[in-house]
């Protein structure tokens, strides 16, 4: 079975999040609540997709405050965020299946 080290992975995710300019989730002093961390990540992806949709609609409507480059960057951020969330989901499902197939 693979040796999973969650702390370095979370630190890397936080560093990438800061580099991408998104909000870094607050970590409580008593530990990390996985469900709230996952919920925040999903909400972040949803927010990026919502902003991307708004920018696309504004550009298509001829809004002069939104240029094509900004709309495309927002679209790519939303796409990358969604793909990353999809990979996390796939790994969670895979881990769940591995745990369920363990002999008792």
QUIRAMO-V482365 format. One record per residue. N is the residue number from 1. RES is the residue in three letters. PHI is phi in whole degrees, -180 to 180 (999 if undefined). Layout:
N,RES,PHI
N,RES,PHI
This chain:
1,UNK,999
2,UNK,-72
3,UNK,-86
4,UNK,-98
5,UNK,-114
6,UNK,-79
7,UNK,-61
8,UNK,-63
9,UNK,-66
10,UNK,-65
11,UNK,-63
12,UNK,-66
13,UNK,-63
14,UNK,-63
15,UNK,-63
16,UNK,-67
17,UNK,-65
18,UNK,-65
19,UNK,-65
20,UNK,-82
21,UNK,87
22,UNK,-98
23,UNK,-72
24,UNK,-94
25,UNK,-65
26,UNK,-73
27,UNK,-106
28,UNK,-65
29,UNK,-67
30,UNK,-84
31,UNK,142
32,UNK,-102
33,UNK,-91
34,UNK,-60
35,UNK,-65
36,UNK,-71
37,UNK,-65
38,UNK,-66
39,UNK,-62
40,UNK,-62
41,UNK,-65
42,UNK,-65
43,UNK,-63
44,UNK,-64
45,UNK,-63
46,UNK,-61
47,UNK,-63
48,UNK,-64
49,UNK,-68
50,UNK,-65
51,UNK,-63
52,UNK,-61
53,UNK,-62
54,UNK,-64
55,UNK,-67
56,UNK,-63
57,UNK,-64
58,UNK,-66
59,UNK,-65
60,UNK,-65
61,UNK,-80
62,UNK,91
63,UNK,-66
64,UNK,-75
65,UNK,-81
66,UNK,-113
67,UNK,-100
68,UNK,-61
69,UNK,-62
70,UNK,-63
71,UNK,-64
72,UNK,-69
73,UNK,-64
74,UNK,-62
75,UNK,-64
76,UNK,-68
77,UNK,-61
78,UNK,-63
79,UNK,-65
80,UNK,-65
81,UNK,-61
82,UNK,-65
83,UNK,-64
84,UNK,-66
85,UNK,-64
86,UNK,-63
87,UNK,-67
88,UNK,-62
89,UNK,-60
90,UNK,-61
91,UNK,-68
92,UNK,-65
93,UNK,-64
94,UNK,-63
95,UNK,-65
96,UNK,-61
97,UNK,-63
98,UNK,-62
99,UNK,-66
100,UNK,-68
101,UNK,-89
102,UNK,-70
103,UNK,-72
104,UNK,-90
